[in-house]
Amino acid sequence: MDIEQIVMNIIIYSGDARGYLYEALNSAKEGKYDEIEPLIEKANDAIGKAHDIQTTMLQQEASGEPLKVSVLFVHSQDHLMTTISEKNMIMEMIEMRKLINSLSDKLK
């Protein structure tokens, strides 16, 4: 597989993970708590696949095999790190949404 395809896979997996995370957040907003965990698992799986690709590339470079660094490669790394950061924030937001929903229900 060529470097461009490898890099695009990182971007695709990161985008998939981000989509699952926002679906989970929306499910929390709607009070559909049973939908959250499967979406988080899918997001974690996609992040894991992107991270595995990244780790393979790092191992190749560490073993002396030169790595072709391009703007696209840097872009893929940005996508992955942003997704991981968003995951951390979304997990907190889901917990806050659960609390908000609970308090809202008590006020009704």
C-alpha positions as CSV (number, residue, x, y, z in Angstrom):
1,M,0.0,0.0,0.0
2,D,1.4,3.4,-0.9
3,I,1.9,6.2,1.6
4,E,-1.0,8.3,0.3
5,Q,-3.4,5.4,0.9
6,I,-2.0,4.7,4.3
7,V,-2.4,8.4,5.3
8,M,-5.9,8.5,3.9
9,N,-6.8,5.5,6.0
10,I,-5.7,7.4,9.1
11,I,-7.9,10.3,8.1
12,I,-10.9,8.0,7.3
13,Y,-10.6,6.1,10.6
14,S,-10.3,9.3,12.5
15,G,-13.4,10.8,10.7
16,D,-15.4,7.6,11.4
17,A,-14.5,7.8,15.1
18,R,-15.4,11.5,15.3
19,G,-18.8,10.7,13.7
20,Y,-19.5,7.9,16.2
21,L,-18.5,10.2,19.1
22,Y,-20.9,12.9,18.0
23,E,-23.7,10.3,17.5
24,A,-23.1,9.2,21.1
25,L,-23.3,12.8,22.3
26,N,-26.5,13.3,20.5
27,S,-27.9,10.0,22.0
28,A,-27.1,11.4,25.4
29,K,-28.8,14.6,24.6
30,E,-31.9,12.6,23.6
31,G,-31.7,10.4,26.7
32,K,-31.0,7.3,24.6
33,Y,-28.3,6.0,27.0
34,D,-28.4,2.4,25.7
35,E,-27.1,3.7,22.4
36,I,-24.0,5.4,23.8
37,E,-21.7,2.5,24.7
38,P,-21.9,0.7,21.3
39,L,-21.0,4.0,19.6
40,I,-18.1,4.7,21.9
41,E,-16.8,1.2,21.3
42,K,-17.0,1.8,17.5
43,A,-15.2,5.1,18.0
44,N,-12.5,3.4,20.1
45,D,-12.1,0.7,17.4
46,A,-11.6,3.3,14.7
47,I,-9.2,5.3,16.7
48,G,-7.3,2.1,17.5
49,K,-7.0,1.2,13.8
50,A,-5.7,4.7,13.0
51,H,-3.3,4.5,15.9
52,D,-2.0,1.1,14.7
53,I,-1.3,2.5,11.3
54,Q,0.6,5.4,12.9
55,T,2.5,3.1,15.2
56,T,3.6,0.9,12.2
57,M,4.9,4.0,10.4
58,L,6.8,5.1,13.5
59,Q,8.3,1.7,13.9
60,Q,9.4,1.6,10.3
61,E,11.1,5.0,10.7
62,A,12.7,3.9,14.0
63,S,14.2,0.9,12.3
64,G,15.9,3.1,9.8
65,E,13.4,3.0,6.9
66,P,13.0,6.6,5.8
67,L,9.5,8.0,6.1
68,K,8.0,10.2,3.4
69,V,6.6,13.1,5.3
70,S,4.1,15.3,3.4
71,V,1.5,17.9,4.1
72,L,-1.1,15.1,3.8
73,F,0.8,13.0,6.4
74,V,0.8,15.9,8.8
75,H,-2.8,16.5,8.1
76,S,-3.6,12.9,9.0
77,Q,-1.8,13.3,12.3
78,D,-3.8,16.4,13.0
79,H,-7.0,14.5,12.3
80,L,-6.1,11.7,14.7
81,M,-4.9,13.9,17.5
82,T,-8.0,16.2,17.2
83,T,-10.3,13.2,17.3
84,I,-8.6,11.9,20.4
85,S,-8.9,15.3,22.1
86,E,-12.6,15.6,21.0
87,K,-13.2,12.1,22.4
88,N,-12.0,13.2,25.8
89,M,-14.2,16.3,25.8
90,I,-17.3,14.4,24.4
91,M,-17.0,11.8,27.2
92,E,-17.2,14.6,29.7
93,M,-20.0,16.2,27.8
94,I,-22.0,13.0,27.8
95,E,-21.7,12.8,31.6
96,M,-22.8,16.4,31.9
97,R,-25.7,15.7,29.6
98,K,-26.8,12.8,31.7
99,L,-26.8,15.1,34.8
100,I,-28.7,17.8,33.0
101,N,-31.3,15.4,31.8
102,S,-31.7,13.9,35.2
103,L,-32.1,17.4,36.8
104,S,-34.5,18.4,34.1
105,D,-36.6,15.3,34.7
106,K,-36.8,16.1,38.4
107,L,-38.0,19.6,37.7
108,K,-40.9,18.4,35.5
